[in-house]
């Protein structure tokens, strides 16, 4: 878990108002999705880090809190995920995202008891469940896990754009109401198949390997509410349409309507993409197909589309209204205290990303190019455009090393200011080694 120090400007403001403590920290408003959190317990400032009253902050995020007075332990639960914290300890336990999970998380400040209330580091609670945290205009913001652009598209965008956004987000971070089934792959071919009910973009089936999930928009996150394991990871769509699955968990929706289908897969430098329709009787018809090897399409049939003929958007699920990006002067820079890597390679990649984001914020092209895996960095020059400013705010996730692709992904949250507007989102920095064993950043997406 990443450590983030209070920005100097905010710290100076607090110091100017008097001694550091509950009275000084009471001037720090806590905003969750643009709404102030109502609580009689003020945030605390401890060693330059903000601690928030656990129950008030957790319940504002829709989480549940339980307290074991004997063990002095608090447990925060949302979806299938649980975080357990003990007073005075610098560690927390994360569990429930998948069967058997038990991950130890390092805290940048221990949980503490003050005035009969449990206080925890703000960043642990928010980042565990995917909510970015930022300082802006003297306030602490816990923002939606969806960027402002995604919120706008999912709320009122076209069916095509909303489905594209939903597919990207579901493959980025997906929650589950129960510990999630882990997909098995018997071959080197990896695919993702989406089935959207006619007219909808906020509910869908997702087939990955031998696991099929029914996913719905809950508040402002995609959550799997039903899952099952197919009898094979070969011809998965056919198996699903024939209802050949086992280990089902949750409540499967009863839908008697057509589905739009989009599938994509990859193996090595070979990629394919397909779109089609499943009619109300369960018969699949392909509308388009594209096969690409080494970046060049060698087979194309029909046309890849993202909605059916005559299809109009008519949602059943709902998304919370878009939040504002905040106002005030924008200060580009990097407000992240990068942790040490778990091993030498991870440490190298973290330092590469640190240097890369610093160069982006400073618009230093030479320093930026020095972090890339190729000298041909023109593709990424849009990040250095004169009218765009970046403030990198948090290390969202360090993904496990992917031995198959030889790549390491680091997810970084950022604020982007352009044309007088500020929005929050996340970039994934992908690093890989060259033939000489040197790490470099190969992609930023």
Long-range contacts (C-beta under 8 A, 24 or more apart in sequence): 1-105, 1-106, 1-107, 1-108, 1-123, 1-124, 1-127, 1-339, 2-108, 2-123, 2-127, 2-336, 2-337, 2-338, 2-339, 2-394, 2-395, 3-49, 3-108, 3-123, 3-337, 3-339, 4-49, 4-108, 4-123, 4-133, 4-335, 4-336, 4-337, 4-393, 4-394, 5-48, 5-49, 5-335, 5-337, 6-45, 6-48, 6-49, 6-50, 6-135, 7-135, 7-335, 9-331, 10-135, 10-138, 11-48, 13-138, 14-45, 20-45, 21-45, 22-114, 22-115, 25-50, 27-138, 28-138, 28-139, 28-140, 29-138, 29-139, 29-140, 30-56, 30-57, 30-139, 30-140, 30-142, 31-139, 31-140, 31-141, 31-142, 32-57, 32-60, 32-61, 32-142, 33-142, 33-143, 33-144, 33-220, 33-320, 33-323, 34-323, 34-324, 35-60, 41-115, 41-117, 43-122, 43-140, 44-114, 44-119, 46-109, 46-112, 47-109, 49-108, 49-109, 49-121, 49-122, 50-121, 50-122, 50-140, 51-109, 51-112, 51-119, 51-120, 51-121, 51-122, 52-119, 52-120, 52-122, 52-125, 52-140, 53-117, 53-118, 53-119, 54-85, 54-111, 54-117, 54-118, 54-119, 54-120, 54-125, 55-117, 55-118, 57-120, 57-122, 57-125, 57-142, 58-125, 60-142, 61-125, 61-126, 61-129, 61-131, 61-142, 62-219, 63-125, 63-129, 67-118, 72-113, 74-111, 74-118, 74-120, 76-125, 76-128, 78-129, 79-129, 79-175, 79-176, 79-177, 79-218, 79-223, 80-175, 80-176, 80-177, 80-178, 80-179, 80-180, 81-128, 81-129, 81-175, 83-124, 83-125, 83-128, 85-111, 85-118, 85-120, 85-124, 86-111, 87-111, 87-112, 87-113, 87-118, 88-112, 92-124, 94-128, 96-179, 97-175, 97-176, 97-179, 97-180, 98-179, 98-180, 98-181, 98-182, 99-179, 99-180, 99-181, 99-182, 101-179, 106-339, 123-394, 127-394, 127-396, 130-173, 130-175, 130-221, 130-396, 132-393, 132-394, 132-396, 132-413, 132-424, 132-426, 133-393, 133-394, 134-393, 134-394, 134-413, 134-415, 134-424, 135-335, 136-326, 136-328, 136-415, 137-326, 137-327, 137-328, 141-326, 143-323, 143-424, 144-220, 144-320, 144-323, 145-173, 145-220, 145-221, 146-220, 146-221, 146-319, 147-423, 147-424, 147-425, 147-426, 148-322, 148-323, 148-324, 148-325, 148-423, 148-424, 148-425, 149-423, 149-425, 150-425, 151-220, 151-319, 151-320, 151-322, 151-323, 152-322, 154-201, 154-202, 154-217, 154-319, 155-319, 155-321, 155-322, 158-313, 159-199, 159-201, 159-306, 159-307, 159-311, 159-312, 159-313, 160-306, 160-307, 162-201, 162-202, 162-313, 163-194, 163-196, 163-201, 163-260, 163-262, 163-306, 163-307, 164-306, 165-201, 166-194, 166-196, 166-201, 166-202, 166-204, 166-222, 167-192, 167-194, 167-262, 169-222, 170-194, 170-204, 170-206, 170-215, 170-222, 172-426, 172-428, 173-221, 173-222, 174-206, 174-213, 174-215, 174-222, 174-223, 174-224, 175-218, 175-221, 175-222, 175-223, 175-224, 176-213, 176-223, 176-224, 176-227, 177-223, 177-224, 177-225, 177-250, 178-227, 178-249, 178-250, 180-213, 180-224, 180-227, 181-211, 181-213, 181-227, 181-228, 181-229, 181-247, 181-249, 182-211, 183-208, 183-209, 183-210, 183-211, 183-233, 184-209, 184-210, 184-211, 184-233, 185-209, 185-210, 185-233, 186-232, 186-233, 186-234, 187-233, 187-234, 187-267, 188-267, 188-268, 188-404, 189-265, 189-266, 189-267, 190-265, 190-266, 190-267, 191-236, 191-263, 191-264, 191-265, 191-266, 192-263, 192-264, 192-265, 193-236, 193-237, 193-261, 193-262, 193-263, 194-261, 194-262, 194-263, 195-259, 195-260, 195-261, 195-278, 196-259, 196-260, 196-261, 196-262, 197-255, 197-257, 197-258, 197-259, 197-316, 198-257, 198-258, 198-259, 198-260, 198-308, 198-311, 199-311, 199-312, 199-313, 199-314, 199-315, 200-313, 200-314, 200-315, 200-316, 200-317, 201-313, 201-315, 202-315, 202-316, 202-317, 202-318, 202-319, 203-253, 203-316, 203-317, 205-240, 205-259, 207-236, 207-237, 207-240, 209-233, 209-236, 210-236, 212-236, 212-240, 212-245, 214-250, 214-252, 214-253, 216-317, 217-317, 217-318, 217-319, 219-320, 220-319, 220-320, 224-250, 225-250, 225-251, 226-250, 226-251, 226-252, 226-253, 228-252, 237-261, 237-263, 237-284, 238-284, 241-278, 241-282, 241-284, 256-280, 258-308, 260-306, 260-307, 260-308, 260-311, 262-306, 269-293, 269-294, 269-295, 273-304, 274-304, 275-303, 275-304, 275-305, 275-306, 277-308, 325-415, 325-421, 325-422, 325-423, 325-424, 326-422, 330-389, 330-391, 330-415, 330-417, 330-422, 331-391, 332-361, 332-362, 332-389, 332-390, 332-391, 332-417, 333-361, 333-391, 333-392, 334-358, 334-361, 334-391, 334-392, 335-391, 335-392, 335-393, 335-394, 336-392, 336-393, 336-394, 336-395, 336-412, 338-395, 339-395, 342-398, 345-401, 345-408, 345-439, 346-398, 346-401, 346-408, 348-439, 349-408, 349-410, 349-431, 349-439, 350-398, 350-410, 352-429, 352-431, 352-439, 352-440, 352-441, 353-410, 353-412, 353-429, 353-431, 353-441, 356-429, 356-441, 356-444, 357-390, 357-392, 357-412, 357-414, 357-429, 360-384, 360-390, 360-392, 361-389, 361-390, 361-391, 361-392, 371-440, 371-441, 372-440, 372-441, 372-442, 373-431, 373-432, 373-434, 373-439, 373-440, 373-441, 373-442, 374-440, 374-442, 380-444, 383-444, 387-418, 387-419, 388-416, 388-417, 388-418, 389-416, 389-417, 389-418, 390-414, 390-415, 390-416, 390-417, 391-415, 391-417, 393-424, 396-426, 405-432, 406-432, 406-433, 407-431, 407-432, 407-442, 408-432, 408-439
